Amino acid sequence: MDGNGRWATAHDVSVAEGHRAGSRALRPVVEAAIDLGIESLAVYAFSTENWSRSAGEVTALMEIFGETIERELPDLVAQGVRARFLGRDDRAPDWLREKMDALEQATLSNSRLALWIAFDYGGRAELVDAARRLVETGTTPEDVNEAALAACLYEPEMPDPDLVIRTSGEQRVSNFLLWQSAYAEYVFTETLWPDFGPEELRAAIEEYARRRRRFGGR
């Protein structure tokens, strides 16, 4: 979900307001995903690298995450969305971790749409942590395979994505779901995330539907 800062510059508002605009863009996309029959949606909210931003911006982002949970929680529950966080959970403020836990618990029994929120997430960090878990469990070299490593990822239950959508005109993967996206299709759009909505989601899915997935074959 990229482009909040550039959106803020274009609209002559603060970066924090750009992030707030980005947070408001999520709900219509989630609702459109439900309407389209999508069962699993993963969004990249905050990366391991985002901690390097200014202290003021990071603090604002933490506050906006908390505001978003409070604003969206009742409707997410009512619409049958199950929200789950993907990534590290030890560096966020205690008060935010409490809100994140409350969101997961409140939506635990929902099954209409699985919403995976990547927070303090990095694909490389996930693979390093998975390798560490293999070592800690005493897995022998002979038993190391794709299935064993996949079982040690942050959320083994999360399905591999069929489609990855990158907003804001950037054409790079930015450390997102490196293992899971090995055979995903990519759609890059110039639209900044705060302006990304249901029509853009539908257009991306229509583009995906026109492609032939080979998974390395012919």
LINGI-V75159 format. One record per backbone hydrogen bond with DSSP energy under -1.0 kcal/mol. CO is the residue of the C=O (numbers start at 1). NH is the residue of the N-H. If there is no record, write none. Layout:
CO	NH
CO	NH
//
This chain:
2	193
3	7
4	8
5	9
6	10
7	11
8	13
9	12
14	18
15	19
16	20
17	21
18	22
19	23
20	24
21	25
25	29
26	30
27	31
28	32
29	33
30	34
31	35
32	36
33	38
34	37
39	114
41	116
43	118
46	121
49	52
50	53
54	58
55	59
56	60
57	61
58	62
59	63
60	64
61	65
62	66
63	67
64	68
65	69
66	70
67	71
68	72
69	73
72	76
73	77
74	78
75	79
76	81
77	80
80	112
80	113
82	115
84	117
86	119
93	97
94	98
95	99
96	100
97	101
98	102
99	103
100	104
101	105
102	106
103	107
107	110
113	82
114	41
115	84
116	43
117	86
118	45
118	46
120	88
121	48
122	126
123	127
124	128
125	129
126	130
127	131
128	132
129	133
130	134
131	135
132	136
133	137
134	139
135	138
140	143
141	144
145	149
146	150
147	151
149	152
150	153
155	158
162	185
164	187
166	189
173	176
175	123
177	181
179	182
181	184
185	164
187	166
189	169
191	168
192	195
193	196
197	201
198	202
199	203
200	204
201	205
202	206
203	207
204	208
205	209
208	211
214	217
//
